[in-house]
Amino acid sequence: MTTHPAVISLMVAPARVVRGQQALVESIEYIRHLGQRPLLVGGGHSLTLMQLQVLLDRSDLEIATAKYTPDCCEASLDRLTDSVTQHQADLIIGVGGGKCLDAAKLLADRCKLPVVTIPTSGATCAAWTALSNIYSESGAFLSDVSLPKCPDLLVLDYSIVATAPQRTLVAGIGDAIAKWYEASVSSGHSSQTLLIAAVQQARVLRDILFQKSAAALAQPGGADWQEVVDATVLLAGVIGGLGGAQCRTVAAHAVHNGLTHLPGSHHALHGEKVAYGILVQLRLEEMLQGNQLAATARQQLLDFYAEIGLPKTLTDLGLNEITISQLHHAATLACKPDSDLHRLPFAVTPEQLVAAMVSTTIIEGRTEAEKLTAV
């Protein structure tokens, strides 16, 4: 008797992606075919970008604007839903960073409307994915929501992304490079075709970022910069689309989720917390599996982080005054039963996670400071 695999539904990619300088100008006709009464969702800064004027000036589009703030949370979504009703919107356009785009995608799904995503930085792949993260009004991660489809249109306009602070792209590099370390540990031994493809793409993504990030940051807007933006916004999304949740988030993102419950971490960007979480995940592999390849990978990342400015420790994240009790609280949340952390191939307790979180820079059994002191 032949056993057939379970039927799965994949949300691999947006229906259309337009990228390049002045991509928004080239996308207006696509937007117009999706709807004539768009609700433009953004933050206080993104809604004032001069690059949006080409859209706002269209006489054949009746556009209203609405802010998603304070967060991608239920209170904001309720207000945005009211805005959809008041404007009689037939299309949602999200313009902003990850939380804004998550709010726009979820709003569109709840209102049964098409959605366009226009990222204003290279900080995340949220413009691509069929996923939204829900936070509390104070910025603590609560849950993620799988959506029935990726956006109808993604507009990656380099002239818009170039207006963002360089720190956002650095954070995006941290978020994107996590795909390799998470996908390889959760799915690296899979024999499934699409998982194999996702893991290999994650390796390619890592290599691109290792090779091109420093040059990209040295020349914003240049050729390498554009390639790195493509990597953080587009290729990172491809990997989650092909591989699904287990190739999207494992322990590094679980650490991020736990840290969001500490108010002191809220000034740190998503990708900065995820980048630190990669080091924590590798420490767990060292500590609990004796994995020397993980130790080597962590040392390689520490050098890379130092070169481009990603955080390596809790102190780098601004949490130098955190108490053990607060850290244990974050670790407990990261280890809760439904956490992505449990996609690791071994069990982890909150106590073990705390030990990893405070030893991300340890070298050969000693912290870097201890090693320097011993010289």
C-alpha positions as CSV (number, residue, x, y, z in Angstrom):
1,M,0.0,0.0,0.0
2,T,1.5,3.4,-1.0
3,T,1.6,6.1,1.6
4,H,1.3,9.6,0.2
5,P,2.7,12.6,2.0
6,A,0.3,15.0,3.7
7,V,-1.0,17.8,1.5
8,I,0.6,21.1,2.4
9,S,-0.1,24.6,1.1
10,L,3.0,26.7,0.4
11,M,3.0,30.5,0.3
12,V,6.3,30.9,-1.5
13,A,6.4,34.4,-2.9
14,P,4.5,37.6,-3.6
15,A,2.5,37.6,-6.8
16,R,4.7,40.3,-8.3
17,V,8.0,41.9,-7.2
18,V,9.3,45.1,-8.7
19,R,12.7,46.2,-7.6
20,G,15.2,48.9,-8.6
21,Q,15.7,52.7,-8.6
22,Q,12.4,54.5,-8.8
23,A,10.6,51.1,-8.6
24,L,7.5,52.8,-7.1
25,V,7.1,54.9,-10.3
26,E,7.2,51.8,-12.4
27,S,4.6,50.1,-10.0
28,I,1.8,52.6,-10.1
29,E,-0.1,50.9,-12.9
30,Y,0.1,47.5,-11.0
31,I,-1.2,49.3,-7.9
32,R,-4.0,50.9,-9.8
33,H,-5.2,47.5,-11.1
34,L,-5.3,46.2,-7.5
35,G,-7.5,49.0,-6.2
36,Q,-8.5,52.7,-6.7
37,R,-9.1,53.6,-3.0
38,P,-6.0,52.5,-1.2
39,L,-5.4,52.9,2.6
40,L,-1.7,53.8,3.0
41,V,-0.5,52.4,6.3
42,G,2.8,53.6,7.8
43,G,4.5,55.3,10.6
44,G,5.0,59.0,11.3
45,H,8.2,59.1,9.3
46,S,7.5,56.8,6.4
47,L,4.2,58.5,5.5
48,T,6.1,61.8,4.9
49,L,8.7,60.4,2.5
50,M,8.9,62.6,-0.6
51,Q,9.3,59.4,-2.8
52,L,5.6,58.7,-2.0
53,Q,4.4,61.9,-3.6
54,V,4.4,60.3,-7.0
55,L,1.7,57.9,-5.6
56,L,-0.2,60.6,-3.5
57,D,-0.4,62.9,-6.6
58,R,-2.3,60.4,-8.7
59,S,-5.7,61.8,-9.6
60,D,-7.0,58.3,-10.4
61,L,-6.3,57.0,-6.9
62,E,-8.3,58.2,-3.8
63,I,-5.7,57.6,-1.1
64,A,-6.2,57.9,2.7
65,T,-3.4,57.4,5.2
66,A,-3.4,55.8,8.6
67,K,-0.7,55.1,11.2
68,Y,-0.1,51.6,12.6
69,T,1.4,52.9,15.8
70,P,2.1,52.1,18.7
71,D,2.9,48.6,17.3
72,C,1.5,45.7,15.3
73,C,-0.9,45.1,18.1
74,E,-4.6,44.4,18.4
75,A,-5.4,48.0,19.4
76,S,-3.7,49.3,16.4
77,L,-5.4,46.8,14.1
78,D,-8.8,47.7,15.5
79,R,-8.1,51.4,14.7
80,L,-6.8,50.5,11.2
81,T,-9.9,48.4,10.5
82,D,-12.1,51.4,11.4
83,S,-10.0,53.5,8.9
84,V,-10.6,50.8,6.2
85,T,-14.4,51.1,6.8
86,Q,-14.4,54.9,6.9
87,H,-12.4,55.2,3.7
88,Q,-14.2,52.3,2.0
89,A,-10.7,51.1,1.0
90,D,-10.3,48.4,-1.6
91,L,-6.5,48.0,-1.2
92,I,-4.0,48.2,1.6
93,I,-0.5,49.6,1.0
94,G,2.0,49.2,3.8
95,V,5.0,51.6,3.7
96,G,7.6,51.1,6.5
97,G,9.6,48.6,8.5
98,G,8.8,45.1,9.6
99,K,6.1,45.9,12.2
100,C,4.3,48.3,9.8
101,L,4.3,45.7,7.0
102,D,3.2,43.0,9.4
103,A,0.3,45.2,10.4
104,A,-0.6,46.0,6.8
105,K,-0.6,42.3,5.8
106,L,-2.7,41.2,8.7
107,L,-5.1,44.1,8.2
108,A,-5.5,43.2,4.5
109,D,-6.2,39.6,5.5
110,R,-8.8,40.4,8.0
111,C,-10.5,42.9,5.7
112,K,-10.2,40.5,2.7
113,L,-8.3,43.0,0.6
114,P,-5.2,42.9,-1.6
115,V,-2.0,44.2,-0.1
116,V,1.1,46.0,-1.4
117,T,4.3,46.1,0.6
118,I,6.8,48.9,0.2
119,P,9.8,48.4,2.6
120,T,11.5,51.6,3.7
121,S,14.7,49.8,4.9
122,G,16.6,46.6,4.5
123,A,16.0,45.6,8.1
124,T,13.7,42.5,7.5
125,C,12.1,40.2,4.9
126,A,8.6,41.2,6.2
127,A,7.7,42.7,2.8
128,W,7.9,39.2,1.3
129,T,6.4,36.7,3.8
130,A,3.0,35.3,4.5
131,L,3.4,35.9,8.2
132,S,2.7,38.6,10.7
133,N,4.0,39.0,14.3
134,I,1.7,40.3,16.9
135,Y,3.1,42.4,19.8
136,S,1.6,44.0,22.9
137,E,1.1,47.8,22.9
138,S,4.4,48.0,24.8
139,G,6.3,46.0,22.2
140,A,6.4,42.5,23.8
141,F,6.2,39.6,21.3
142,L,2.9,37.6,21.7
143,S,2.5,35.3,18.7
144,D,2.9,34.9,15.0
145,V,0.1,34.6,12.5
146,S,0.4,32.6,9.3
147,L,-1.4,34.3,6.4
148,P,-3.1,32.6,3.4
149,K,-0.9,34.3,0.9
150,C,2.2,36.5,0.3
151,P,1.6,40.1,-0.7
152,D,0.0,40.8,-4.1
153,L,2.8,43.2,-4.9
154,L,6.2,44.0,-3.3
155,V,7.9,47.2,-4.4
156,L,11.6,47.3,-3.4
157,D,12.5,50.9,-4.4
158,Y,16.2,51.5,-3.7
159,S,15.7,55.2,-3.6
160,I,13.3,54.7,-0.6
161,V,15.5,52.2,1.2
162,A,18.5,54.5,0.8
163,T,16.7,57.1,3.1
164,A,16.9,54.7,6.1
165,P,19.7,54.9,8.7
166,Q,22.6,52.5,8.0
167,R,21.9,50.8,11.3
168,T,18.7,49.3,9.8
169,L,20.6,47.5,7.1
170,V,23.1,46.2,9.6
171,A,20.2,44.8,11.6
172,G,18.7,43.3,8.4
173,I,22.0,41.5,7.8
174,G,21.8,40.1,11.3
175,D,18.2,38.9,10.7
176,A,18.9,37.5,7.3
177,I,22.1,35.6,8.2
178,A,20.2,33.8,10.9
179,K,18.4,31.8,8.2
180,W,21.5,29.6,7.7
181,Y,22.2,28.9,11.3
182,E,18.5,28.2,12.0
183,A,17.6,26.3,8.9
184,S,20.8,24.2,8.9
185,V,20.2,23.0,12.5
186,S,16.5,22.3,12.1
187,S,16.4,21.0,8.5
188,G,20.0,20.3,7.5
189,H,19.5,16.5,7.5
190,S,16.1,16.6,5.7
191,S,15.6,14.5,2.5
192,Q,12.7,16.7,1.4
193,T,13.3,18.5,-1.9
194,L,12.1,21.9,-0.9
195,L,13.8,21.8,2.5
196,I,17.1,20.9,0.9
197,A,16.6,23.9,-1.5
198,A,15.8,26.2,1.4
199,V,18.8,25.2,3.4
200,Q,21.1,25.5,0.4
201,Q,19.7,29.0,-0.3
202,A,20.3,29.9,3.3
203,R,24.0,28.9,2.8
204,V,24.2,31.1,-0.3
205,L,22.6,34.0,1.6
206,R,25.1,33.6,4.4
207,D,28.0,33.6,1.9
208,I,26.7,36.7,0.1
209,L,26.4,38.6,3.4
210,F,29.9,37.6,4.5
211,Q,31.4,38.6,1.2
212,K,29.5,41.8,0.5
213,S,28.3,43.4,3.7
214,A,31.4,45.5,4.5
215,A,31.6,46.9,1.0
216,A,27.9,47.6,1.0
217,L,28.0,49.5,4.2
218,A,31.1,51.4,3.0
219,Q,29.2,52.6,-0.2
220,P,25.5,53.1,0.5
221,G,23.5,53.0,-2.7
222,G,26.3,51.2,-4.6
223,A,26.2,47.9,-6.4
224,D,27.1,45.8,-3.4
225,W,24.6,47.7,-1.3
226,Q,21.8,46.9,-3.7
227,E,22.9,43.2,-3.6
228,V,22.8,43.1,0.2
229,V,19.4,44.8,0.2
230,D,18.1,42.2,-2.2
231,A,19.6,39.5,0.1
232,T,18.0,40.9,3.3
233,V,14.6,41.7,1.9
234,L,14.1,39.2,-1.0
235,L,16.3,36.2,-0.7
236,A,15.7,35.8,3.0
237,G,12.0,35.7,2.2
238,V,12.5,33.0,-0.4
239,I,14.0,30.7,2.2
240,G,11.1,31.0,4.5
241,G,8.7,30.5,1.5
242,L,10.4,27.3,0.4
243,G,11.2,25.8,3.7
244,G,8.3,27.0,5.8
245,A,8.4,27.9,9.5
246,Q,11.2,25.5,10.5
247,C,13.5,27.3,8.0
248,R,12.4,30.7,9.2
249,T,12.8,30.7,12.9
250,V,14.5,28.5,15.5
251,A,16.5,29.5,18.7
252,A,17.9,32.8,17.5
253,H,14.4,34.2,16.9
254,A,13.1,32.6,20.1
255,V,15.8,34.5,22.0
256,H,14.6,37.7,20.3
257,N,11.0,37.0,21.3
258,G,12.0,36.5,24.9
259,L,14.1,39.7,25.0
260,T,11.1,41.8,23.8
261,H,9.5,41.2,27.2
262,L,12.3,43.2,28.8
263,P,11.6,47.0,28.4
264,G,15.4,47.7,28.3
265,S,15.7,45.9,25.0
266,H,13.1,47.9,23.1
267,H,15.5,50.4,21.7
268,A,17.4,47.5,20.0
269,L,16.2,46.6,16.5
270,H,14.7,43.2,15.6
271,G,17.7,42.1,13.6
272,E,20.1,43.2,16.4
273,K,18.4,40.9,18.9
274,V,18.2,38.1,16.4
275,A,21.9,38.5,15.6
276,Y,22.7,38.1,19.3
277,G,20.4,35.2,19.4
278,I,22.4,33.4,16.8
279,L,25.4,33.5,19.1
280,V,23.2,32.1,21.9
281,Q,22.0,29.3,19.7
282,L,25.6,28.3,18.8
283,R,26.6,28.4,22.4
284,L,23.8,26.0,23.2
285,E,25.1,23.7,20.5
286,E,28.6,23.9,22.0
287,M,27.4,23.4,25.6
288,L,24.8,20.7,25.2
289,Q,26.2,18.8,22.2
290,G,29.9,19.5,22.4
291,N,29.7,20.8,18.8
292,Q,33.1,22.2,17.9
293,L,31.8,23.3,14.4
294,A,29.3,25.5,16.3
295,A,32.2,27.0,18.3
296,T,34.1,27.7,15.1
297,A,31.0,29.3,13.5
298,R,30.5,31.5,16.6
299,Q,34.1,32.8,16.5
300,Q,33.6,33.6,12.8
301,L,30.4,35.5,13.5
302,L,32.1,37.4,16.4
303,D,34.7,38.7,13.9
304,F,32.0,39.5,11.4
305,Y,29.9,41.3,13.9
306,A,32.8,43.4,15.0
307,E,33.5,44.4,11.4
308,I,29.9,45.6,10.6
309,G,28.7,46.6,14.1
310,L,26.3,43.9,15.3
311,P,25.8,43.3,19.0
312,K,27.7,40.4,20.6
313,T,26.6,40.6,24.2
314,L,23.7,41.7,26.4
315,T,25.7,44.8,27.2
316,D,25.9,45.6,23.4
317,L,22.1,45.4,23.4
318,G,21.9,47.9,26.3
319,L,21.1,45.3,28.9
320,N,24.2,45.7,31.0
321,E,22.0,46.4,34.1
322,I,19.7,43.4,33.6
323,T,19.1,41.3,36.7
324,I,19.4,37.5,36.8
325,S,15.7,37.4,37.6
326,Q,14.8,39.4,34.4
327,L,17.1,37.3,32.3
328,H,15.6,34.1,33.6
329,H,12.1,35.5,32.8
330,A,13.1,36.2,29.2
331,A,14.7,32.7,29.0
332,T,11.6,31.1,30.4
333,L,9.4,32.8,27.8
334,A,11.9,31.7,25.1
335,C,11.6,28.1,26.3
336,K,7.8,27.9,26.6
337,P,6.3,24.8,25.0
338,D,5.2,26.4,21.7
339,S,8.5,28.2,21.3
340,D,10.5,28.0,18.0
341,L,13.5,27.1,20.2
342,H,12.2,23.6,20.3
343,R,13.0,23.1,16.6
344,L,16.5,22.5,17.9
345,P,17.4,18.7,17.9
346,F,17.9,18.7,21.7
347,A,16.1,19.9,24.8
348,V,16.9,23.2,26.4
349,T,16.0,24.4,29.9
350,P,15.7,28.1,30.9
351,E,18.8,27.7,33.1
352,Q,20.8,26.4,30.2
353,L,19.6,29.2,28.0
354,V,20.6,31.8,30.6
355,A,24.1,30.2,30.8
356,A,24.4,30.6,27.0
357,M,23.0,34.1,27.0
358,V,25.8,35.3,29.3
359,S,28.6,33.5,27.5
360,T,28.3,34.5,23.9
361,T,31.9,35.8,23.6
362,I,33.6,33.0,25.5
363,I,36.8,31.8,23.9
364,E,38.2,28.3,24.7
365,G,36.4,28.1,28.0
366,R,37.1,31.8,29.0
367,T,35.5,35.1,28.1
368,E,37.4,37.3,25.8
369,A,38.2,39.7,28.7
370,E,39.6,36.8,30.7
371,K,41.7,35.6,27.9
372,L,43.2,39.1,27.3
373,T,43.9,39.4,31.1
374,A,45.8,36.1,31.0
375,V,48.1,37.2,28.2
